[in-house]
Structure formats: C-alpha cells, structure tokens
Amino acid sequence: MKKLINDPKNVVTEAVGGFAIAHSDIVRAELDPVFVVRSDAPRAGKVGIVSGGGSGHEPLHAGFVGYGMLDAAVPGPVFTSPTPDPIVAATKAVDGGAGVLHIVKNYTGDVLNFETAADLAAADGIEVASVIVDDDVAVKDSLYTAGRRGVAGTVLVEKIAGAAAERGDDLAAVAAIATKVNSRVRTMGVALTACVVPHAGEPSFTLADDEIEIGIGIHGEPGRERIKLEPADAIVARLLGAVLDDMPFAAGEDALLLVNGMGGTPQVELYIVYRRAAEILAERGVTVARSLVGNFTTSLEMQGVSISVLKLDDELTALWDAPVQTAALRWGR
Amino acid sequence: MKKLINDPKNVVTEAVGGFAIAHSDIVRAELDPVFVVRSDAPRAGKVGIVSGGGSGHEPLHAGFVGYGMLDAAVPGPVFTSPTPDPIVAATKAVDGGAGVLHIVKNYTGDVLNFETAADLAAADGIEVASVIVDDDVAVKDSLYTAGRRGVAGTVLVEKIAGAAAERGDDLAAVAAIATKVNSRVRTMGVALTACVVPHAGEPSFTLADDEIEIGIGIHGEPGRERIKLEPADAIVARLLGAVLDDMPFAAGEDALLLVNGMGGTPQVELYIVYRRAAEILAERGVTVARSLVGNFTTSLEMQGVSISVLKLDDELTALWDAPVQTAALRWGR
C-alpha cells in the first residue's frame, strides 16, 4: 500500500481538518464528533440538508456543503457508515426551525444509522424527513444493501434538493423534490482496478490485467459480470444500455448526463466515455441538455467510471442551474 | 495497459471532441488542426491568451479556456508538444486586434514550437508576446528542458494573466503580469506510481512497492531522489521545504497554496497533504490567504502530488479573485 497518509487511523480527521482550512470561506469542521457544516449554519427559516456516509468517496459529501446544496456532511470511517451520534450533531447544527432533510445512500448501515439519528433528533423537537437514494441499476439486494445501491446520482439529488431549500421550499417540498430526482436518475459503473482501504492495507478485490468489472459498486462490491477489457465505446454501450433499459426515454426528452470518475481515471478517458454516451443519447433522439464530467463520487484511487442519466423537466433544469457554491461544484456566484 | 480508450491514436481527438460537447456553453473545438477555443473568440480589443502542450495533463490546458482565463488551448499528442501549425491557427482564432500572449511551459519542444508559431503569426501581422513558465524547483537542465520545468504553477499564471486580459490590460501589461506570477511561484512534486502513455502501452518508469520519486516531473521525468515511502507529513516537509528554500518568505507575507493531484490520487490524500503544508506555512508566520486543492496539472493516472506556493500581493490577490468561468475553475459567475 502506497498512500500519502500518516497513521491510517487518522485519515478522516486529517483530511477533514485540511478540507476545513482550505475552504474556510464556505465551511467549518467539527472534529468531536466529526462533521462538516456550512459556516453560516443554522440559517433561520431554511430547511437544512444533511448527507453523509463512509469516507473515500470524496468530494461526496463534504465537497458539496455550501450555498445551494448541503448544509452539513457526516463522513464516517473509510467505506464505513457514520454512527448516529455525529448525524444527530450535524442535524442539530443545521436546524433553523424549518426542519432537516437527510439524504441517505441506500446501504444498510447508512439507512439504520440515519434512521436512529432521525429518531433522536425528533425526540429533541427537530422535524426530520429522509430520502433514500438508490440509483444504481447494476444489482438488486446484496450483502450490503436491500434493494439497489445509492451511487453517483446522489450528487444530483443533493444539488437539486439544495436549490429547492435555498429558494425557501418547506421540508415536505424539498423532500418531494429529492424523491423526484431519485425516481428519475439511473447509474451504472465499471471498474478497471480495485482500491485499497487504508486500514485494510490490501485491495478489496482483484482483477486480472485484462479484466474489468461491469456494474461495480462504489465500495468495490461485485457488479453484474466480470469481462475482458473492451474498447471504451463498447463499455459505454453496456453501461448506458443498462441505464436506458431501466428508464426508457422518448425522443425529444431532455437528459442530464453525468460521467463520473471513480478517483483514479485520467480526465481524457472520462471525456472519451462522455463523447460516446452523448452520441448514443443523440442517436436515440434524447437531448443532452446538461452535462457534468469529473470525479464526484469516487472510490479512493479506483480506475473506472460511472454513467448517470437524469430525466430532466423544466423544474429540475431550473433548480440544477440555480447558483451553487461548494468546494466541488460552483456556479452563479 | 487497462484504459477507457478506443484506438490509442484517437485518444486526443476523441477526448477533445467529448470535452467540446460537454462544455459547449464555454468552448468550441477545432479538430483539423486540433485546438479548443472560447466560443466567443475573437473578442475585439481584448488580448488573447493561448497555452498548450502535450495532452495527458488535463484539465491543463483546455479545462482553463473560458471567461477570465485562456482564449485557446492547443493539446498535442499525449506528453508530446503540439506542432506550430495548430498553435498558429489558435493564435489567429483569438486575435482581436490587441495581440496574443503565449503561455508556454518550459520544455524544449514546447518552447521551439511556440517560437516558430509566434514567428509565423507575426508574419501574418499578429503581435505575439511569450512568457515561459518554469516553476519546478526540483531539477535544472535535463534531457527535456534547459533550465527548470514548467508544472502546476502554470495554472496560476494562466488564471491571473487571464484576469488581467479580461479587465482590458494591453499585451505588454498582460505579459508583465504573467512574468510576475512566474517569478513568484515555486513547485515541487512527488510520485507514488508511474503512468502509462496510451501509445506506449508500458509505464514510463518503475517504482518498487515501497519507493517514491521526490521531485518528479509531470511526464514522469526523474526528480531529485528516489526514497522509501514516508508518512505524508514527512513528504510534505521535503516538498515544501524545497519550495521555501528556493523562495523564502518573511513572516506576515501572504501565500496562495496549491496542492495539485497528479491524476490518480484520492482526494482525502490531497487534503492530508494540504493540512500539513498549511501548518508549516503558519509555523513560519506565512498567511495562507488563498488555497486551491485538486487535480489541475496531472500526469494521466499517476498517483502523487505537487505543492505550489505563490507569493501574493494585493494586485495578484485581486486578479486571482476576479471572476472565472472555465470547465475546471469557476467562480464569480
């Protein structure tokens, strides 16, 4: 294992500490328990939005804390759910009296710990709603999840729900928007290489020099099949085909196309993937109205990519375009 | 070699093609010869800024084309200089009558080809000035360069010169600002792993499982020394120590601290590096007034990091803060 770390035990606190200094114009960090929160939290009368989950997927979630997106992020240990304690603390820190939305990726540990935290916060008089994200079409029901997994589509849920909260929507409306985004986004990914969790010290799985894993999870969970390496265009056809089989588009509909790097993928490869994905959508008469290409939901240094497609309508497009100011996503201010 | 590509010969054109579709609100691409240009170029009366160099360092340079930064970028083959031809074409495409600045990283091929292109453009009546970037303190004079190499500090030169051009400075003034930034920025990097150039198919060098290369170049050129892996804090002390030895700071001076990932480095590691670098600067009484953390000048999938420090003054800080709207750097609009 070669990593730019000190003690594996301190990876998350040191990274969060550095993040908070680098982005002190936007966020502050609490280190006991660990969470990252907008520096202007709580905002009176605004619905607060909290997300979180295991670390190692950066910039998800702390990179999305700021104006127009999340109010707080709760990073657990690498690839491990945060406990209820920091989730409760983050929820309290962002409660401005209008309630708090939890955006939770669909992993058993995350779901349970956010549920417990929501109950504890409710006992303290904070109204909490929760939306579970489960955009990964690759597999259903596994060792890690009942149902589908939540992956890169989470970024789109967080951005659009964040814009709704920022414009003043109430808790039920923000939760409804988040639910709507989740219902209209699908994702599938591929891994070319595994990654090494610092406290494990070994790759969580192995792929031969000519093998790739189609439908990989963001913790290296198994996907649909392990195949021989193919040209990028063939891989894109597999991933996007699975996405569009699960959520067909009619000609003339608008899509947001997200090509997400897994952390170790060169940017030229992401744009080669994007190019073919955009072509396939155009061939089917789908308008790629908005695009996002980069590392947004990663698996440490894993090489690979996921393709997400969100079916847009005017409301979602307007909320996507609304100003956002976070470490990892910024426009309009 | 496992990469998300089709034919290695088409890596650059396919990636540029995808980039231009994804960011069609900001840029357009020409494919014969290949360059990326602001969609509103040429801007009458504004100094045009062109940069370029071998591909494989993305987002450098095409990711920095847009309002407040570059007017055009010329990507060569992976790790190989573009020929004069596309540089001339890009120079003509951005000439709004106020002249064009070439920002050139200090590699022999880049310098020669940009010089030739400048001569050809001048013969066509375009006033061209050139600034060479040579911020890498690691080595001097090598197989690749006379003098020092140009690395991640290039991003800071491009941003700040771009802001000067956008506010209406004339060619001499924009060139002077670029020269000033180059004179005040220093960088040193480290590699944990090598990268594979697509048309080569093999790593350009090898490192043992416990070895790192201190002072690595962005094409994998040798650095100062190959050592055993150390804790991140010790590596940061080496890199930042070399930078500050070369450009001492007085207590109370302001710095911009750039922690740049080489492409395959997990974001948690970049922030662990940033944290210690910021601590060291604080210990020396230097104020980290601005920060930038992420993948900005990469070497494909290489794992590693570089640390750049720019000595700020009020003028440079104001130009850094000015609005920018590119694929890879955006704020203020």
Chai-1 contact restraints between the chains, C-beta under 6 A:
chainA,res_idxA,chainB,res_idxB,connection_type,confidence,min_distance_angstrom,max_distance_angstrom,comment,restraint_id
A,K2,B,L192,contact,1.0,0.0,6.0,A-B,restraint_1
A,K2,B,L229,contact,1.0,0.0,6.0,A-B,restraint_2
A,L4,B,A232,contact,1.0,0.0,6.0,A-B,restraint_3
A,L4,B,E269,contact,1.0,0.0,6.0,A-B,restraint_4
A,L4,B,V273,contact,1.0,0.0,6.0,A-B,restraint_5
A,I5,B,A232,contact,1.0,0.0,6.0,A-B,restraint_6
A,I5,B,I272,contact,1.0,0.0,6.0,A-B,restraint_7
A,N6,B,P231,contact,1.0,0.0,6.0,A-B,restraint_8
A,N6,B,A232,contact,1.0,0.0,6.0,A-B,restraint_9
A,N6,B,D233,contact,1.0,0.0,6.0,A-B,restraint_10
A,V11,B,V268,contact,1.0,0.0,6.0,A-B,restraint_11
A,E14,B,I272,contact,1.0,0.0,6.0,A-B,restraint_12
A,E14,B,R275,contact,1.0,0.0,6.0,A-B,restraint_13
A,A15,B,V268,contact,1.0,0.0,6.0,A-B,restraint_14
A,A15,B,Y271,contact,1.0,0.0,6.0,A-B,restraint_15
A,A15,B,I272,contact,1.0,0.0,6.0,A-B,restraint_16
A,G17,B,R275,contact,1.0,0.0,6.0,A-B,restraint_17
A,G18,B,Y271,contact,1.0,0.0,6.0,A-B,restraint_18
A,G18,B,Y274,contact,1.0,0.0,6.0,A-B,restraint_19
A,G18,B,R275,contact,1.0,0.0,6.0,A-B,restraint_20
A,F19,B,Y271,contact,1.0,0.0,6.0,A-B,restraint_21
A,I21,B,A278,contact,1.0,0.0,6.0,A-B,restraint_22
A,A22,B,Y274,contact,1.0,0.0,6.0,A-B,restraint_23
A,A22,B,S291,contact,1.0,0.0,6.0,A-B,restraint_24
A,A22,B,V293,contact,1.0,0.0,6.0,A-B,restraint_25
A,E58,B,Q267,contact,1.0,0.0,6.0,A-B,restraint_26
A,E58,B,V268,contact,1.0,0.0,6.0,A-B,restraint_27
A,L192,B,K2,contact,1.0,0.0,6.0,A-B,restraint_28
A,L229,B,K2,contact,1.0,0.0,6.0,A-B,restraint_29
A,P231,B,N6,contact,1.0,0.0,6.0,A-B,restraint_30
A,A232,B,L4,contact,1.0,0.0,6.0,A-B,restraint_31
A,A232,B,I5,contact,1.0,0.0,6.0,A-B,restraint_32
A,A232,B,N6,contact,1.0,0.0,6.0,A-B,restraint_33
A,D233,B,N6,contact,1.0,0.0,6.0,A-B,restraint_34
A,G263,B,P266,contact,1.0,0.0,6.0,A-B,restraint_35
A,G264,B,G264,contact,1.0,0.0,6.0,A-B,restraint_36
A,G264,B,E301,contact,1.0,0.0,6.0,A-B,restraint_37
A,P266,B,G263,contact,1.0,0.0,6.0,A-B,restraint_38
A,P266,B,L300,contact,1.0,0.0,6.0,A-B,restraint_39
A,P266,B,E301,contact,1.0,0.0,6.0,A-B,restraint_40
A,Q267,B,E58,contact,1.0,0.0,6.0,A-B,restraint_41
A,V268,B,V11,contact,1.0,0.0,6.0,A-B,restraint_42
A,V268,B,A15,contact,1.0,0.0,6.0,A-B,restraint_43
A,V268,B,E58,contact,1.0,0.0,6.0,A-B,restraint_44
A,E269,B,L4,contact,1.0,0.0,6.0,A-B,restraint_45
A,Y271,B,A15,contact,1.0,0.0,6.0,A-B,restraint_46
A,Y271,B,G18,contact,1.0,0.0,6.0,A-B,restraint_47
A,Y271,B,F19,contact,1.0,0.0,6.0,A-B,restraint_48
A,I272,B,I5,contact,1.0,0.0,6.0,A-B,restraint_49
A,I272,B,E14,contact,1.0,0.0,6.0,A-B,restraint_50
A,I272,B,A15,contact,1.0,0.0,6.0,A-B,restraint_51
A,V273,B,L4,contact,1.0,0.0,6.0,A-B,restraint_52
A,Y274,B,G18,contact,1.0,0.0,6.0,A-B,restraint_53
A,Y274,B,A22,contact,1.0,0.0,6.0,A-B,restraint_54
A,R275,B,E14,contact,1.0,0.0,6.0,A-B,restraint_55
A,R275,B,G17,contact,1.0,0.0,6.0,A-B,restraint_56
A,R275,B,G18,contact,1.0,0.0,6.0,A-B,restraint_57
A,A278,B,I21,contact,1.0,0.0,6.0,A-B,restraint_58
A,S291,B,A22,contact,1.0,0.0,6.0,A-B,restraint_59
A,V293,B,A22,contact,1.0,0.0,6.0,A-B,restraint_60
A,L300,B,P266,contact,1.0,0.0,6.0,A-B,restraint_61
A,E301,B,G264,contact,1.0,0.0,6.0,A-B,restraint_62
A,E301,B,P266,contact,1.0,0.0,6.0,A-B,restraint_63
A,R330,B,R330,contact,1.0,0.0,6.0,A-B,restraint_64
A,R330,B,W331,contact,1.0,0.0,6.0,A-B,restraint_65
A,W331,B,R330,contact,1.0,0.0,6.0,A-B,restraint_66
